[in-house]
Amino acid sequence: MPDRIHVPEDAPFTPPAGEAEEVLPYGKKNPFPSPILKNVDLMKAGSEKETIHVELSLEGSGLEYIAGDALGVFARNPEEHVDELLKSLPFEGTEEVPLPDGGEAPLREALIASYDLRALTPKFLKNWQERSDSPTLHSVVESDDRKVMNDFCWGREVIDLVIDHPATFADAKEFVSVLKKLQPRLYSIASSPNAHPGEVHLTIAIVRYESHRRERGGVCSTYFSDRSDGLKPGVFVHNNKAFKLPEDGTTPIIMVGPGTGIAPFRAFLEERRVIGAKGKNWLIFGNPHRKTDYLYEEEFSAMQKEGLLNRLDLAFSRDQAEKRYVQHLMEESGKELWSWLQEGATFYVCGDAAHMAKDVDAALHRIAETHGGLSEEEAVAYFKGLKKEKRYARDVY
């Protein structure tokens, strides 16, 4: 965010003196302080997961989105985490330090709002090691082995280095010079702007885990679940031109979204309902347990009853001895899925890129070979063609 001065979390952007005529519109460089309208736990008692539904106001922001877009959120580091960090550093927290995008702020506020205190990288380790007498850290860095350094970084944060591998800094300014900027988190939008004017909805999985004898959590997800009361998150719209509904409302769509990957498909279905799109809609959703983890169950059941959702397939992986995932449901219904594709359906998948999306893609290829009679090479060419035609869209992370 070039030339942006530091402002409180819930304050509108104010340009530097002498630049009053250059008021930035709300966007990534000037995030809108969005009031939280609703924060609802989507999981039922007994669930091993935490997933929440968050509704934010965009009234007065001028921000616009369409179904399929994402919302960027600027979160803040936990104050208690920053205070613990400062106790182990030779700084008061009131020292003025530069901000990543210009301007200055007291060290404590800068660490809360502007600097990444979680993610460690090999480059960061090297910068820290140059100022540290830690034999362990020296050994890791001097190995010059990226895997060794990445393995060391995994599950560790800045505070682990401050406590276990302390470094010497001339002043607070030098300390923040080795830190990275706190980046916004992008969330697939879970609402249609036509169904919820002036609002934007998110489906957020709360990340919590333990490593190296410390409780950890995702900066942005725990921001919403644990410490957003009284604050207005800074947000902006991230347009996703490669993941949107077909212009022709009669086009059938197939949506595969396990877990929070369901978010854009709630938006798609709401939008198709509002505009009266006549195309068929098929949703394939999965999560561990139906009893506790069926996100938006009431809404999707109502969509089925009204005929908006023509087909709904559910994969609850832990509800039987053998795990069942969305790709298994796809193959079990491979003949019909292939038929929909032949009718011109657009296929969407949203969620985990490392495993789920790859498994879904592999299932698609097997379906093309089994029910379409294509060779392996022909299947590859077929789906390459669908992507080019924007009939195979992925929103994966």
C-alpha positions in Angstrom: 0.0 0.0 0.0 2.4 2.8 -1.2 2.2 6.2 0.5 -0.4 5.0 3.0 0.1 6.4 6.5 -0.8 4.4 9.6 -4.4 4.7 10.8 -6.4 3.0 13.5 -8.2 -0.2 12.5 -11.6 1.3 12.2 -10.7 4.7 10.8 -11.2 5.7 7.2 -8.1 6.6 5.1 -6.7 10.1 5.6 -4.1 11.2 3.1 -0.9 13.0 4.2 -0.9 16.7 4.7 -0.9 18.5 1.4 -2.5 15.6 -0.4 -6.1 16.1 0.7 -7.3 16.1 -2.9 -6.0 12.6 -3.4 -8.5 10.6 -1.3 -8.2 7.0 -2.3 -11.4 5.0 -3.0 -11.9 2.0 -0.8 -9.8 -1.0 -2.1 -6.7 -2.9 -1.3 -4.7 0.3 -0.9 -7.3 1.8 1.3 -9.4 -1.1 2.9 -12.9 -0.3 4.0 -13.5 -0.6 7.8 -16.4 -3.1 7.6 -18.8 -3.5 10.6 -19.4 -7.1 11.5 -23.2 -7.8 11.3 -23.3 -11.4 12.3 -20.8 -14.1 13.5 -22.4 -17.6 13.7 -21.0 -21.0 14.5 -21.9 -23.3 11.7 -20.9 -26.5 13.5 -23.0 -28.5 15.8 -22.0 -29.7 19.3 -19.4 -32.4 19.1 -17.7 -31.3 15.9 -13.9 -31.6 15.8 -13.8 -28.5 13.5 -14.5 -24.9 14.0 -16.2 -23.1 11.1 -18.1 -19.8 11.3 -20.4 -17.8 9.0 -19.5 -14.1 9.1 -21.7 -11.3 7.7 -20.0 -7.9 7.0 -21.5 -4.6 5.9 -20.3 -2.8 2.8 -22.7 0.1 3.2 -21.1 3.3 2.1 -18.0 1.6 0.8 -18.6 1.8 -2.9 -17.2 -1.8 -3.1 -19.0 -4.1 -5.5 -18.6 -7.8 -6.1 -20.2 -10.6 -8.1 -20.7 -14.3 -7.1 -17.3 -16.0 -7.4 -15.2 -13.1 -6.2 -13.1 -13.1 -3.0 -12.9 -10.7 -0.1 -9.5 -9.6 1.1 -9.2 -9.1 4.9 -6.5 -7.2 6.8 -6.4 -8.9 10.2 -4.4 -8.0 13.3 -2.0 -10.0 15.4 -3.2 -10.9 18.9 -2.3 -8.1 21.4 -1.3 -10.7 24.0 1.0 -12.4 21.5 2.7 -9.0 20.8 3.0 -8.2 24.5 4.6 -11.6 25.2 7.1 -10.9 22.3 8.0 -7.5 23.7 8.7 -8.9 27.1 11.5 -10.9 25.6 12.9 -8.0 23.6 14.9 -5.0 24.9 12.3 -2.5 23.6 9.5 -0.6 25.4 7.0 -0.9 22.5 6.6 2.9 22.3 9.6 3.4 19.9 8.6 4.9 16.5 9.3 2.5 13.7 8.8 2.6 9.9 5.7 0.8 8.5 6.0 -1.5 5.5 4.1 0.9 3.2 5.4 4.1 4.6 4.7 6.3 7.6 5.6 5.4 11.2 3.9 4.0 14.3 4.8 2.9 17.8 6.5 -0.5 17.7 3.7 -2.3 19.6 1.0 -1.0 17.3 3.2 -1.7 14.2 3.6 -5.3 15.4 -0.1 -5.7 16.0 -1.3 -4.3 12.7 1.5 -4.3 10.1 4.1 -7.0 10.5 3.9 -10.8 10.1 4.9 -12.5 13.3 3.9 -16.0 12.2 5.5 -17.2 8.9 9.2 -18.0 8.9 11.2 -18.4 5.7 14.8 -19.5 4.9 15.5 -15.8 4.0 14.2 -14.7 7.3 16.3 -17.3 9.1 19.4 -16.1 7.4 18.8 -12.5 8.4 18.1 -13.6 12.0 21.1 -15.9 12.2 23.4 -13.0 11.2 22.4 -11.3 14.5 22.2 -14.5 16.7 24.8 -16.6 18.6 22.5 -19.7 18.5 24.6 -22.8 17.5 21.4 -24.6 16.5 20.3 -21.8 14.2 23.8 -21.4 12.8 23.9 -25.1 12.0 20.5 -24.9 10.2 21.4 -21.9 8.1 24.9 -23.0 7.3 23.6 -26.3 6.0 22.4 -24.2 3.0 19.8 -27.0 2.6 16.4 -25.5 1.8 14.6 -28.6 3.1 16.5 -28.4 6.4 15.6 -24.7 6.8 11.9 -25.3 5.8 11.6 -28.2 8.3 13.0 -25.9 11.0 10.6 -23.1 10.1 7.5 -25.4 10.1 5.4 -24.8 13.3 7.7 -22.0 14.5 7.0 -18.3 14.7 9.0 -15.2 15.4 8.5 -15.6 19.1 10.2 -19.0 19.0 13.3 -17.4 17.7 13.1 -14.5 20.1 13.0 -16.9 23.1 15.0 -19.9 21.9 17.4 -18.3 19.5 17.7 -14.7 20.6 19.3 -12.1 18.3 20.8 -8.7 18.9 19.4 -5.6 17.3 20.7 -2.1 17.5 17.2 -0.7 17.9 13.5 -1.3 17.2 13.9 0.0 13.6 16.5 -2.7 12.9 14.2 -5.3 14.5 11.3 -4.6 12.2 13.6 -4.4 9.2 13.9 -8.2 9.3 10.1 -8.7 9.5 7.8 -9.2 6.6 4.6 -7.2 5.9 1.4 -8.7 7.3 -0.5 -9.7 4.2 -4.3 -9.8 3.8 -6.1 -13.1 3.7 -8.4 -13.8 0.8 -11.7 -15.6 1.4 -14.1 -16.9 -1.3 -17.3 -14.9 -0.9 -20.3 -16.9 0.3 -23.1 -14.6 -0.8 -24.8 -13.1 -3.8 -24.8 -9.3 -3.8 -28.3 -9.3 -5.2 -29.6 -11.6 -2.5 -27.9 -9.5 0.3 -27.5 -5.9 -0.9 -24.9 -4.0 1.0 -23.5 -7.1 2.6 -20.8 -9.7 2.1 -20.7 -13.2 3.7 -17.8 -15.4 4.5 -17.4 -19.1 5.5 -14.3 -19.3 7.7 -12.5 -22.4 9.0 -10.8 -21.5 12.3 -7.2 -22.8 12.3 -5.8 -23.9 15.7 -2.9 -26.3 16.4 -0.1 -27.1 18.7 3.6 -27.1 17.8 6.8 -26.9 19.8 4.8 -26.9 23.0 2.9 -23.8 22.1 -0.8 -23.3 21.1 -1.0 -21.6 17.6 -3.7 -20.2 15.5 -4.4 -18.7 12.1 -4.0 -14.9 12.3 -7.1 -14.0 10.3 -9.4 -16.9 11.2 -8.8 -16.4 15.0 -9.2 -12.7 14.5 -12.8 -13.3 13.5 -13.5 -16.0 16.1 -11.6 -14.6 19.1 -10.9 -10.9 18.9 -13.0 -9.0 16.4 -15.5 -7.6 19.0 -15.6 -3.8 18.7 -13.3 -3.7 15.6 -14.1 -3.2 12.0 -11.8 -5.4 9.8 -10.3 -3.6 6.8 -11.6 -5.3 3.7 -11.4 -5.0 -0.1 -12.9 -7.0 -3.1 -10.6 -9.2 -5.1 -12.2 -9.9 -8.5 -11.9 -13.5 -9.7 -12.7 -13.3 -13.4 -11.8 -17.0 -13.9 -14.4 -18.2 -11.4 -17.9 -16.9 -12.2 -21.3 -18.1 -13.3 -22.0 -18.7 -17.0 -23.5 -15.7 -18.8 -26.2 -18.0 -20.1 -28.5 -18.8 -17.2 -29.7 -22.0 -19.0 -26.2 -23.6 -18.7 -26.1 -26.5 -16.2 -23.5 -26.2 -13.5 -21.7 -28.9 -11.4 -20.2 -27.6 -8.1 -17.7 -29.6 -6.0 -16.9 -27.9 -2.7 -16.0 -29.9 0.4 -15.6 -28.0 3.7 -15.3 -24.3 3.4 -15.0 -24.8 -0.4 -18.8 -24.6 -0.2 -18.7 -20.8 0.1 -18.8 -19.7 -3.6 -21.4 -22.2 -4.4 -23.8 -20.8 -1.8 -23.2 -17.5 -3.6 -23.8 -19.1 -7.0 -27.1 -20.7 -5.9 -28.3 -17.6 -4.3 -27.5 -15.6 -7.5 -29.2 -18.1 -9.8 -32.3 -18.0 -7.6 -32.5 -14.2 -7.7 -32.0 -13.9 -11.5 -34.3 -16.8 -12.2 -31.7 -18.8 -14.1 -33.2 -22.0 -15.5 -30.0 -24.1 -15.8 -29.7 -27.2 -13.7 -27.6 -27.1 -10.5 -25.7 -30.0 -9.0 -23.8 -29.7 -5.8 -21.3 -32.2 -4.3 -20.3 -31.4 -0.7 -18.3 -33.2 1.8 -17.1 -33.0 5.4 -16.3 -35.5 8.2 -19.7 -36.0 9.9 -23.2 -35.2 8.8 -24.5 -34.8 12.3 -22.1 -32.1 13.3 -20.4 -30.8 10.1 -23.1 -30.2 7.4 -22.6 -26.6 6.6 -25.7 -24.6 5.6 -27.8 -27.8 5.8 -31.1 -25.9 6.2 -30.4 -23.7 3.3 -29.4 -26.4 0.9 -32.4 -28.6 2.0 -34.7 -25.6 1.2 -33.1 -25.2 -2.2 -33.7 -28.8 -3.0 -37.3 -28.6 -2.0 -37.9 -25.5 -4.1 -36.3 -27.2 -7.1 -33.3 -24.8 -7.3 -30.9 -27.5 -6.4 -31.6 -30.3 -8.9 -29.1 -32.7 -7.4 -27.3 -32.8 -4.1 -24.7 -35.4 -3.3 -23.1 -35.6 0.2 -19.8 -37.3 1.3 -19.4 -37.5 5.0 -16.0 -39.2 5.2 -16.0 -40.4 8.8 -19.6 -41.7 9.0 -18.7 -45.2 7.8 -15.7 -47.5 8.1 -14.4 -46.7 4.7 -13.7 -43.0 4.1 -15.8 -41.5 1.3 -14.8 -38.2 -0.3 -16.3 -36.0 -3.0 -14.3 -37.6 -5.8 -15.8 -41.0 -4.9 -19.3 -39.6 -5.3 -18.3 -38.2 -8.7 -17.2 -41.6 -9.9 -20.2 -43.3 -8.5 -22.3 -40.9 -10.6 -19.9 -40.8 -13.4 -22.3 -41.7 -16.2 -24.7 -38.8 -15.2 -21.8 -36.4 -14.6 -20.5 -37.1 -18.1 -24.0 -36.6 -19.5 -24.2 -33.2 -17.9 -20.8 -32.2 -19.4 -22.1 -33.3 -22.8 -25.1 -31.1 -22.3 -22.7 -28.1 -21.9 -22.4 -28.0 -18.1 -19.7 -25.9 -16.5 -17.7 -27.7 -13.8 -16.4 -25.9 -10.7 -14.2 -27.1 -7.8 -13.3 -25.0 -4.8 -11.1 -25.9 -1.8 -7.8 -27.6 -1.0 -5.3 -27.5 -3.9 -2.8 -30.0 -2.5 -5.0 -33.1 -2.3 -8.7 -32.6 -3.0 -8.5 -30.7 -6.2 -6.0 -33.1 -7.6 -8.2 -36.1 -6.6 -11.2 -34.4 -8.2 -9.2 -33.8 -11.4 -8.1 -37.4 -11.5 -11.7 -38.6 -11.0 -12.8 -36.4 -13.9 -10.3 -37.9 -16.2 -11.3 -41.4 -15.2 -15.0 -40.5 -15.8 -14.1 -39.3 -19.3 -12.2 -42.5 -20.1 -14.9 -44.8 -18.6 -18.1 -43.1 -19.7 -16.8 -41.1 -22.6 -14.7 -43.8 -24.1 -11.7 -41.4 -24.3 -8.1 -42.5 -24.1 -5.9 -41.0 -21.4 -4.4 -38.5 -23.9 -7.9 -37.6 -25.3 -9.1 -37.0 -21.7 -6.3 -34.7 -21.1 -7.0 -32.8 -24.3 -10.8 -32.7 -23.5 -10.4 -31.0 -20.1 -7.7 -28.7 -21.4 -10.4 -27.6 -23.9 -13.0 -27.2 -21.2 -10.6 -24.9 -19.3 -10.0 -22.9 -22.4 -13.8 -22.5 -22.9 -14.1 -21.5 -19.2 -16.2 -24.6 -18.5 -13.8 -26.1 -16.0 -13.0 -23.5 -13.3 -11.0 -24.0 -10.1 -10.8 -21.8 -7.0 -8.2 -23.7 -5.0 -5.8 -22.7 -2.2 
